[in-house]
């Protein structure tokens, strides 16, 4: 029953249009930021593996 309520809630949120559409340069910037964060995390875990 909880799955059905969750599905209906997510469907209603998906029906609402986004307030500000992202143009292609914003997607590249967001992708570059995510890639940098992942690269920094991987480098940190490679240098200090005892923290993980």
PDB file of N, CA, C and O in Angstrom:
ATOM      1  N   UNK A   1       0.829  -1.193   0.000  1.00  0.00           N
ATOM      2  CA  UNK A   1       0.000   0.000   0.000  1.00  0.00           C
ATOM      3  C   UNK A   1       0.873   1.256   0.000  1.00  0.00           C
ATOM      4  O   UNK A   1       0.543   2.240  -0.662  1.00  0.00           O
ATOM      5  N   UNK A   2       1.986   1.227   0.740  1.00  0.00           N
ATOM      6  CA  UNK A   2       2.869   2.382   0.775  1.00  0.00           C
ATOM      7  C   UNK A   2       3.488   2.637  -0.597  1.00  0.00           C
ATOM      8  O   UNK A   2       3.748   3.782  -0.965  1.00  0.00           O
ATOM      9  N   UNK A   3       3.723   1.562  -1.352  1.00  0.00           N
ATOM     10  CA  UNK A   3       4.289   1.714  -2.689  1.00  0.00           C
ATOM     11  C   UNK A   3       3.312   2.444  -3.594  1.00  0.00           C
ATOM     12  O   UNK A   3       3.720   3.282  -4.398  1.00  0.00           O
ATOM     13  N   UNK A   4       2.037   2.137  -3.473  1.00  0.00           N
ATOM     14  CA  UNK A   4       1.029   2.796  -4.306  1.00  0.00           C
ATOM     15  C   UNK A   4       0.946   4.287  -3.971  1.00  0.00           C
ATOM     16  O   UNK A   4       0.832   5.113  -4.876  1.00  0.00           O
ATOM     17  N   UNK A   5       1.001   4.637  -2.704  1.00  0.00           N
ATOM     18  CA  UNK A   5       0.946   6.046  -2.300  1.00  0.00           C
ATOM     19  C   UNK A   5       2.185   6.772  -2.806  1.00  0.00           C
ATOM     20  O   UNK A   5       2.088   7.903  -3.284  1.00  0.00           O
ATOM     21  N   UNK A   6       3.353   6.132  -2.706  1.00  0.00           N
ATOM     22  CA  UNK A   6       4.591   6.721  -3.193  1.00  0.00           C
ATOM     23  C   UNK A   6       4.524   6.934  -4.703  1.00  0.00           C
ATOM     24  O   UNK A   6       4.938   7.979  -5.205  1.00  0.00           O
ATOM     25  N   UNK A   7       4.002   5.943  -5.425  1.00  0.00           N
ATOM     26  CA  UNK A   7       3.906   6.045  -6.888  1.00  0.00           C
ATOM     27  C   UNK A   7       2.973   7.171  -7.297  1.00  0.00           C
ATOM     28  O   UNK A   7       3.291   7.939  -8.205  1.00  0.00           O
ATOM     29  N   UNK A   8       1.841   7.279  -6.648  1.00  0.00           N
ATOM     30  CA  UNK A   8       0.895   8.353  -6.967  1.00  0.00           C
ATOM     31  C   UNK A   8       1.506   9.711  -6.644  1.00  0.00           C
ATOM     32  O   UNK A   8       1.324  10.663  -7.403  1.00  0.00           O
ATOM     33  N   UNK A   9       2.230   9.815  -5.527  1.00  0.00           N
ATOM     34  CA  UNK A   9       2.882  11.072  -5.170  1.00  0.00           C
ATOM     35  C   UNK A   9       3.946  11.470  -6.160  1.00  0.00           C
ATOM     36  O   UNK A   9       4.057  12.643  -6.516  1.00  0.00           O
ATOM     37  N   UNK A  10       4.735  10.506  -6.614  1.00  0.00           N
ATOM     38  CA  UNK A  10       5.784  10.815  -7.580  1.00  0.00           C
ATOM     39  C   UNK A  10       5.201  11.164  -8.940  1.00  0.00           C
ATOM     40  O   UNK A  10       5.748  12.007  -9.649  1.00  0.00           O
ATOM     41  N   UNK A  11       4.107  10.531  -9.307  1.00  0.00           N
ATOM     42  CA  UNK A  11       3.476  10.849 -10.589  1.00  0.00           C
ATOM     43  C   UNK A  11       2.908  12.267 -10.574  1.00  0.00           C
ATOM     44  O   UNK A  11       2.966  12.970 -11.583  1.00  0.00           O
ATOM     45  N   UNK A  12       2.365  12.686  -9.443  1.00  0.00           N
ATOM     46  CA  UNK A  12       1.822  14.038  -9.370  1.00  0.00           C
ATOM     47  C   UNK A  12       2.949  15.076  -9.399  1.00  0.00           C
ATOM     48  O   UNK A  12       2.774  16.163  -9.948  1.00  0.00           O
ATOM     49  N   UNK A  13       4.109  14.744  -8.808  1.00  0.00           N
ATOM     50  CA  UNK A  13       5.244  15.663  -8.872  1.00  0.00           C
ATOM     51  C   UNK A  13       5.831  15.719 -10.273  1.00  0.00           C
ATOM     52  O   UNK A  13       6.303  16.772 -10.700  1.00  0.00           O
ATOM     53  N   UNK A  14       5.809  14.606 -10.993  1.00  0.00           N
ATOM     54  CA  UNK A  14       6.365  14.568 -12.340  1.00  0.00           C
ATOM     55  C   UNK A  14       5.484  15.349 -13.312  1.00  0.00           C
ATOM     56  O   UNK A  14       5.967  15.788 -14.356  1.00  0.00           O
ATOM     57  N   UNK A  15       4.219  15.528 -12.996  1.00  0.00           N
ATOM     58  CA  UNK A  15       3.310  16.230 -13.895  1.00  0.00           C
ATOM     59  C   UNK A  15       3.493  17.739 -13.832  1.00  0.00           C
ATOM     60  O   UNK A  15       3.067  18.450 -14.743  1.00  0.00           O
ATOM     61  N   UNK A  16       4.117  18.239 -12.775  1.00  0.00           N
ATOM     62  CA  UNK A  16       4.323  19.675 -12.630  1.00  0.00           C
ATOM     63  C   UNK A  16       5.511  20.089 -13.497  1.00  0.00           C
ATOM     64  O   UNK A  16       6.592  19.516 -13.361  1.00  0.00           O
ATOM     65  N   UNK A  17       5.338  21.071 -14.384  1.00  0.00           N
ATOM     66  CA  UNK A  17       6.467  21.468 -15.234  1.00  0.00           C
ATOM     67  C   UNK A  17       7.558  22.169 -14.432  1.00  0.00           C
ATOM     68  O   UNK A  17       7.286  22.804 -13.412  1.00  0.00           O
ATOM     69  N   UNK A  18       8.780  22.046 -14.903  1.00  0.00           N
ATOM     70  CA  UNK A  18       9.907  22.684 -14.237  1.00  0.00           C
ATOM     71  C   UNK A  18       9.789  24.197 -14.369  1.00  0.00           C
ATOM     72  O   UNK A  18       9.431  24.686 -15.441  1.00  0.00           O
ATOM     73  N   UNK A  19      10.078  24.950 -13.316  1.00  0.00           N
ATOM     74  CA  UNK A  19       9.909  26.403 -13.387  1.00  0.00           C
ATOM     75  C   UNK A  19      10.902  27.079 -14.330  1.00  0.00           C
ATOM     76  O   UNK A  19      10.546  28.042 -15.009  1.00  0.00           O
ATOM     77  N   UNK A  20      12.144  26.588 -14.382  1.00  0.00           N
ATOM     78  CA  UNK A  20      13.156  27.195 -15.239  1.00  0.00           C
ATOM     79  C   UNK A  20      13.823  26.088 -16.045  1.00  0.00           C
ATOM     80  O   UNK A  20      14.521  25.252 -15.472  1.00  0.00           O
ATOM     81  N   UNK A  21      13.626  26.063 -17.349  1.00  0.00           N
ATOM     82  CA  UNK A  21      14.292  25.025 -18.139  1.00  0.00           C
ATOM     83  C   UNK A  21      15.793  25.309 -18.239  1.00  0.00           C
ATOM     84  O   UNK A  21      16.214  26.463 -18.311  1.00  0.00           O
ATOM     85  N   UNK A  22      16.575  24.261 -18.240  1.00  0.00           N
ATOM     86  CA  UNK A  22      18.022  24.431 -18.330  1.00  0.00           C
ATOM     87  C   UNK A  22      18.435  24.397 -19.797  1.00  0.00           C
ATOM     88  O   UNK A  22      18.012  23.515 -20.544  1.00  0.00           O
ATOM     89  N   UNK A  23      19.255  25.351 -20.205  1.00  0.00           N
ATOM     90  CA  UNK A  23      19.774  25.298 -21.566  1.00  0.00           C
ATOM     91  C   UNK A  23      21.002  24.399 -21.606  1.00  0.00           C
ATOM     92  O   UNK A  23      21.430  23.896 -20.567  1.00  0.00           O
ATOM     93  N   UNK A  24      21.565  24.192 -22.767  1.00  0.00           N
ATOM     94  CA  UNK A  24      22.623  23.201 -22.908  1.00  0.00           C
ATOM     95  C   UNK A  24      23.884  23.581 -22.138  1.00  0.00           C
ATOM     96  O   UNK A  24      24.574  22.693 -21.636  1.00  0.00           O
ATOM     97  N   UNK A  25      24.208  24.865 -22.026  1.00  0.00           N
ATOM     98  CA  UNK A  25      25.418  25.237 -21.301  1.00  0.00           C
ATOM     99  C   UNK A  25      25.280  24.960 -19.804  1.00  0.00           C
ATOM    100  O   UNK A  25      26.268  24.636 -19.144  1.00  0.00           O
ATOM    101  N   UNK A  26      24.084  25.082 -19.267  1.00  0.00           N
ATOM    102  CA  UNK A  26      23.880  24.757 -17.849  1.00  0.00           C
ATOM    103  C   UNK A  26      24.071  23.264 -17.603  1.00  0.00           C
ATOM    104  O   UNK A  26      24.605  22.878 -16.563  1.00  0.00           O
ATOM    105  N   UNK A  27      23.647  22.420 -18.538  1.00  0.00           N
ATOM    106  CA  UNK A  27      23.832  20.979 -18.378  1.00  0.00           C
ATOM    107  C   UNK A  27      25.310  20.626 -18.394  1.00  0.00           C
ATOM    108  O   UNK A  27      25.753  19.778 -17.619  1.00  0.00           O
ATOM    109  N   UNK A  28      26.085  21.270 -19.274  1.00  0.00           N
ATOM    110  CA  UNK A  28      27.525  21.010 -19.310  1.00  0.00           C
ATOM    111  C   UNK A  28      28.192  21.459 -18.008  1.00  0.00           C
ATOM    112  O   UNK A  28      29.076  20.772 -17.495  1.00  0.00           O
ATOM    113  N   UNK A  29      27.781  22.581 -17.486  1.00  0.00           N
ATOM    114  CA  UNK A  29      28.352  23.076 -16.231  1.00  0.00           C
ATOM    115  C   UNK A  29      28.017  22.135 -15.082  1.00  0.00           C
ATOM    116  O   UNK A  29      28.885  21.813 -14.270  1.00  0.00           O
ATOM    117  N   UNK A  30      26.782  21.700 -15.010  1.00  0.00           N
ATOM    118  CA  UNK A  30      26.366  20.762 -13.964  1.00  0.00           C
ATOM    119  C   UNK A  30      27.116  19.440 -14.102  1.00  0.00           C
ATOM    120  O   UNK A  30      27.559  18.880 -13.100  1.00  0.00           O
ATOM    121  N   UNK A  31      27.264  18.937 -15.313  1.00  0.00           N
ATOM    122  CA  UNK A  31      27.998  17.700 -15.545  1.00  0.00           C
ATOM    123  C   UNK A  31      29.461  17.824 -15.156  1.00  0.00           C
ATOM    124  O   UNK A  31      30.032  16.903 -14.573  1.00  0.00           O
ATOM    125  N   UNK A  32      30.073  18.970 -15.480  1.00  0.00           N
ATOM    126  CA  UNK A  32      31.474  19.188 -15.120  1.00  0.00           C
ATOM    127  C   UNK A  32      31.640  19.251 -13.606  1.00  0.00           C
ATOM    128  O   UNK A  32      32.617  18.727 -13.071  1.00  0.00           O
ATOM    129  N   UNK A  33      30.705  19.881 -12.914  1.00  0.00           N
ATOM    130  CA  UNK A  33      30.774  19.964 -11.453  1.00  0.00           C
ATOM    131  C   UNK A  33      30.648  18.583 -10.817  1.00  0.00           C
ATOM    132  O   UNK A  33      31.397  18.250  -9.899  1.00  0.00           O
ATOM    133  N   UNK A  34      29.711  17.785 -11.300  1.00  0.00           N
ATOM    134  CA  UNK A  34      29.526  16.437 -10.762  1.00  0.00           C
ATOM    135  C   UNK A  34      30.765  15.587 -11.044  1.00  0.00           C
ATOM    136  O   UNK A  34      31.206  14.829 -10.181  1.00  0.00           O
ATOM    137  N   UNK A  35      31.324  15.710 -12.244  1.00  0.00           N
ATOM    138  CA  UNK A  35      32.533  14.958 -12.584  1.00  0.00           C
ATOM    139  C   UNK A  35      33.692  15.364 -11.688  1.00  0.00           C
ATOM    140  O   UNK A  35      34.465  14.509 -11.255  1.00  0.00           O
ATOM    141  N   UNK A  36      33.823  16.654 -11.405  1.00  0.00           N
ATOM    142  CA  UNK A  36      34.902  17.120 -10.534  1.00  0.00           C
ATOM    143  C   UNK A  36      34.734  16.597  -9.114  1.00  0.00           C
ATOM    144  O   UNK A  36      35.712  16.192  -8.486  1.00  0.00           O
ATOM    145  N   UNK A  37      33.516  16.600  -8.603  1.00  0.00           N
ATOM    146  CA  UNK A  37      33.264  16.089  -7.245  1.00  0.00           C
ATOM    147  C   UNK A  37      33.583  14.596  -7.180  1.00  0.00           C
ATOM    148  O   UNK A  37      34.204  14.139  -6.220  1.00  0.00           O
ATOM    149  N   UNK A  38      33.168  13.838  -8.184  1.00  0.00           N
ATOM    150  CA  UNK A  38      33.477  12.404  -8.201  1.00  0.00           C
ATOM    151  C   UNK A  38      34.978  12.157  -8.315  1.00  0.00           C
ATOM    152  O   UNK A  38      35.512  11.272  -7.647  1.00  0.00           O
ATOM    153  N   UNK A  39      35.653  12.922  -9.144  1.00  0.00           N
ATOM    154  CA  UNK A  39      37.101  12.772  -9.285  1.00  0.00           C
ATOM    155  C   UNK A  39      37.810  13.096  -7.973  1.00  0.00           C
ATOM    156  O   UNK A  39      38.741  12.391  -7.583  1.00  0.00           O
ATOM    157  N   UNK A  40      37.379  14.156  -7.291  1.00  0.00           N
ATOM    158  CA  UNK A  40      37.986  14.516  -6.010  1.00  0.00           C
ATOM    159  C   UNK A  40      37.749  13.418  -4.973  1.00  0.00           C
ATOM    160  O   UNK A  40      38.651  13.085  -4.203  1.00  0.00           O
ATOM    161  N   UNK A  41      36.548  12.860  -4.951  1.00  0.00           N
ATOM    162  CA  UNK A  41      36.246  11.774  -4.012  1.00  0.00           C
ATOM    163  C   UNK A  41      37.111  10.550  -4.292  1.00  0.00           C
ATOM    164  O   UNK A  41      37.645   9.946  -3.362  1.00  0.00           O
ATOM    165  N   UNK A  42      37.255  10.183  -5.549  1.00  0.00           N
ATOM    166  CA  UNK A  42      38.062   9.019  -5.897  1.00  0.00           C
ATOM    167  C   UNK A  42      39.536   9.243  -5.594  1.00  0.00           C
ATOM    168  O   UNK A  42      40.216   8.331  -5.123  1.00  0.00           O
ATOM    169  N   UNK A  43      40.028  10.424  -5.853  1.00  0.00           N
ATOM    170  CA  UNK A  43      41.425  10.714  -5.548  1.00  0.00           C
ATOM    171  C   UNK A  43      41.665  10.679  -4.036  1.00  0.00           C
ATOM    172  O   UNK A  43      42.685  10.162  -3.582  1.00  0.00           O
ATOM    173  N   UNK A  44      40.730  11.226  -3.261  1.00  0.00           N
ATOM    174  CA  UNK A  44      40.868  11.218  -1.806  1.00  0.00           C
ATOM    175  C   UNK A  44      40.832   9.790  -1.266  1.00  0.00           C
ATOM    176  O   UNK A  44      41.606   9.437  -0.377  1.00  0.00           O
ATOM    177  N   UNK A  45      39.927   8.970  -1.808  1.00  0.00           N
ATOM    178  CA  UNK A  45      39.855   7.585  -1.339  1.00  0.00           C
ATOM    179  C   UNK A  45      41.070   6.783  -1.773  1.00  0.00           C
ATOM    180  O   UNK A  45      41.424   5.802  -1.120  1.00  0.00           O
ATOM    181  N   UNK A  46      41.715   7.184  -2.867  1.00  0.00           N
ATOM    182  CA  UNK A  46      42.932   6.503  -3.297  1.00  0.00           C
ATOM    183  C   UNK A  46      44.111   6.891  -2.406  1.00  0.00           C
ATOM    184  O   UNK A  46      44.954   6.051  -2.093  1.00  0.00           O
ATOM    185  N   UNK A  47      44.172   8.149  -2.001  1.00  0.00           N
ATOM    186  CA  UNK A  47      45.278   8.632  -1.185  1.00  0.00           C
ATOM    187  C   UNK A  47      45.137   8.178   0.269  1.00  0.00           C
ATOM    188  O   UNK A  47      46.124   7.785   0.892  1.00  0.00           O
ATOM    189  N   UNK A  48      43.933   8.228   0.807  1.00  0.00           N
ATOM    190  CA  UNK A  48      43.704   7.859   2.203  1.00  0.00           C
ATOM    191  C   UNK A  48      42.672   6.729   2.288  1.00  0.00           C
ATOM    192  O   UNK A  48      41.527   6.980   2.664  1.00  0.00           O
ATOM    193  N   UNK A  49      43.047   5.503   1.950  1.00  0.00           N
ATOM    194  CA  UNK A  49      42.066   4.408   1.964  1.00  0.00           C
ATOM    195  C   UNK A  49      41.669   3.962   3.374  1.00  0.00           C
ATOM    196  O   UNK A  49      40.666   3.267   3.538  1.00  0.00           O
ATOM    197  N   UNK A  50      42.436   4.348   4.385  1.00  0.00           N
ATOM    198  CA  UNK A  50      42.072   3.918   5.745  1.00  0.00           C
ATOM    199  C   UNK A  50      40.815   4.620   6.258  1.00  0.00           C
ATOM    200  O   UNK A  50      40.226   4.170   7.241  1.00  0.00           O
ATOM    201  N   UNK A  51      40.392   5.707   5.619  1.00  0.00           N
ATOM    202  CA  UNK A  51      39.181   6.399   6.059  1.00  0.00           C
ATOM    203  C   UNK A  51      37.915   5.757   5.492  1.00  0.00           C
ATOM    204  O   UNK A  51      36.806   6.153   5.852  1.00  0.00           O
ATOM    205  N   UNK A  52      38.071   4.769   4.609  1.00  0.00           N
ATOM    206  CA  UNK A  52      36.890   4.200   3.964  1.00  0.00           C
ATOM    207  C   UNK A  52      36.709   2.783   4.348  1.00  0.00           C
ATOM    208  O   UNK A  52      35.761   2.138   3.900  1.00  0.00           O
TER     209      UNK A  52
END
